[in-house]
Amino acid sequence: MLRVKNVAFAFAVLLAMGFSPAALAQISDDVVRIGVLNDQHSVYSDIAGPGSVVAAKMAVEDAGGTVLGKPIDIVVADHENKAELGAAIARHWFNVDKVDMAIDFANSGVGLAVEQVARESNRIIIATAVAASDFTGKACAPTAISWTYSSYALTTGLARAVTLKGGDSWFFLTVDYAFGYSLEADATRAVQAAGGHVVGRVLHPLGTTDYSSYLAQAKASGAKVIGLANAGHDMVNTVKQARQLGVGEGQTVVPLLVFINDVHSIGLEAAQGLTFLTSFYWDRTPETRAFAQRFFERQKAMPSMLQASVYSGIRHYLHAIEAAGTDDTDRVMAKMRELPVNDFYVTNGRIRLDGRLLHDMYLIKVKSPAESKMPWDYYKVLDAIPGDQAFESLEAGGCPLGKRS
């Protein structure tokens, strides 16, 4: 019987005896289980929802369906935009169903709740749709990653530019939970830093259908800019009703978070000229077009930045498992931080200590109907903002992990 105390030497001996790294790999429960947790039927279902599940399955298929010789399983749940339900699902996934990683969330309140569960259970989570700054700020966790955007990245450059161009008085129409608060707060700081001021705000519940009273308050405020700190169906309905009510005549409506699905729903006639930031556009490069066309064949819609982000996050997670030779949380997380992210979504992206994936953001202007040459040809890319400029700094974010480094 061979006894070897040195692990590295033992590994070399096994290799020399013909054992492959895959044979030596350690996968808990003989399966890598990934959970997609989001809004499947409501306000955020178009921008995440079933499309995120399609993207997740594509990522697994492109990985060959296995990692280190073990199958990859996708499980799905709808949190119904309830933080308590999202946390309960995640807790059951991690502690009973042996889910190794959860992704998406599509709701900042849910994402923050799941982040606490991930901390307690020592499981990896990838937030592809959490804008709240606290996720990588004061609430940051060692196993939590934010893949797509932050409220700072979405609002700071945009609000500053609008203010400096003369839109120096703002009124916010804000969805009443963590996501809306964070968008409004970061936009407010940018407006004030550029010499503008905020004249007022009104809160609306998630999933509102009638925005007439809120828009009437915004119009009566006399503000030059009506900032929309909401998203998904909420943003779409606000823009449509603002146009119907004549809001925007002498005032500019500025949505702070826009997805291509939103533009498709609003229509180019109403959406033309909207300017905003995004992390992904399907028609930007040959690689983005190739992914988007494959996605479209299944979903009959072009992918949102959230859906593209789900694919990217899962592929990087699987690469990290291969590199680590295990699905052990700590070792995989270390590899995820160590390895650069390179795919159609990100070039040379890196995961910071606070969990923020740094990548370029793109300044977008929506085309007019005359400029659009084919279906889903909606965006003009005006500029690319490097990740270290687009996102708040590690120090400014306030993550306790950074303070301990």
MOMODA-V262865 format. One line per field, one symbol per residue. phi: phi as a letter, one per 20 degrees, with the letter a starting at -180 (. if undefined). psi: psi as a letter, one per 40 degrees, with the letter a starting at -180 (. if undefined). burial: 1 if it has 9 or more other ideal C-beta (glycine too) atoms within 8 Angstrom, else 0. Layout:
phi->???
psi->???
burial->???
This chain:
phi->.edceeffffffffffeofegffefddfmmbedddedaeeccgdffeclffffgffffffffenncblmdfddddcbdelmdfffgffffffgfedelfebdbnnlafffgfffgfffffelcecceebcegffgddfegcfddcdedbcffffdfffffffffeoeecccddcfeaggfgfgffffffffffenebderbcecffnfdddgfffffffffmffcdeeebamggfgffffffffenfofncdecfebcdfffffffnfgeegngcadbebcfdebgffffffffffgedlbfffffffffgfffffgffffgfemadggfffffffffefecafecdlfbefgenffebfddedcffegfefdagmedddeeaddggfdfdffgfffnfgfffef
psi->hhhhdhddddddddddeehidddeihhhefihhhhhhaheebdeddecaddddddddddddeeeeihfeiihhhiiiheffhddddddddddddddefhdhiibdfhdddddddddddddefihihhefhdhdddebdeiidehhhddiiddddddddddddddeegehihhhhhgaddddddddddddddddeeaiheiihiiiheidheddddddddddeidhhhhgaiaddddddddddddeeheheihhghehhidddddddidddehehhiiiehhdfdidddddddddddddefiihiddddddddddddddddddddeiehddddddddddhihhaddihfiihideehhhiiihhihhiidddheihegdihhdihhideddiiiddddfhdddde.
burial->000000000110111000000001101000111111111101111111101111111111001001110101011110101010111011111100111111111111111111111110101111111111111110111011111111111111111111100011111111101111111111111111010101111101011100100111111010111111111111111111111010110011111111111111010101110111111111110001111101110010111111111111111111111111111110111111101010111100111111111111111111100001000111101000101001110100101011000
